[in-house]
Amino acid sequence: MKRVGSLVWALVFVIGFLATAYGASVKIGYVDVQRVLAESKRGQEAKKKIEARGAELNQEFQRRQREVQSLKEDLERKGTLLNEEARKEKEREYQRKVKELERFVRDSREELRQMEREMTAKILKEVEKVIEELGKKEGYTLILEKQRSFILYAPEEIDLTEKVIKALDAEK
């Protein structure tokens, strides 16, 4: 990680050196993409969709969990009254339902992760386009991503995050 940070700063230094060597001014900015994802309308809409799907899956989980609990209680109450074959059948049914519930939980988690990845990727493509347009329009030499560029300090004046959020929200 330290190497990547050093590489970024070396790149910034080289660009600055080349720009001054050719008499051009260097204009650098940065964007906090995580903040764009959290605060933009698209990011908030995506979060709501993921949360809504999570709530649906949670309701289904609770329904299945009640079913498993009911089978367990039934087996505990009536297990001693059943003949051995019937008791074993009930136990097999209970074990099958427990495994189905575990599989449902794994599948649900994966579905939500996949949904989040897809929505984030889509928004990030739009963010990249907005940043590129902003960079060209306002004459930036370099626009960095705050988290990945290991920016330890930068003045607020070169933070373009708010501009990117506004431009992204303006598109539709």
Residue, then its C-alpha position, 0 to 999 in steps of 0.5 A: m500500500k505504501r508503494v502505491g501511495s508513493l507511486v501516486w505522489a511520484l506521478v503527481f510530482v512528474i506531471g507538475f514538473l512537466a507542466t512547469a517545464y512546458g509553461a502550463s499550469v497544473k490544476i489538481g483536484y480530488v473526489d471522495v467517491q465513497r461520499v458520492l455513493a452515499e450522498s448522491k440521489r442515485g446512491q441513496e436510491a440504490k441503498k433503498k432498493i438493497e434495503a427493501r430487498g433485504a427486508e423482503l428476504n428477512q421476512e422470508f427468513q423469519r417465516r422459515q425460521r418459525e417453521v423450523q422452530s415449530l417442527k423442533e417443538d413438535l418433535e420434542r413434544k410428540g417425539t416420545l409418543l411416536n414409533e421409531e420410524a415416525r420419529k426418525e422421519k420427523e427428525r429427517e424432515y427437521q434436519r432437511k428444513v434446517k439445511e434449507l434455512e442455512r442455504f437460504v441465508r447463504d443465498s440471500r447474503e450472496e444475492l444482496r452482495q451481488m445486487e450491491r456490486e452491480m448497482t455500485a458498478k453502474i453508478l461508478k461508471e456514471v461518476e467516472k463520466v461526470i468526473e471526466e466531463l468536469g475535468k475537461k470543462e474546468g481544465y483539470t490536469l489531474i483528478l484523484e480519488k481521495q481514498r485510493s490515492f492515499i491523500l493524507y492532506a489536501p485543501e478543501e478548495i480542490d475537493l470536487t466531491e460536491k460538484v460531482i454529486k450535483a452534476l450526477d444528480a442533475e443527470k437523468 
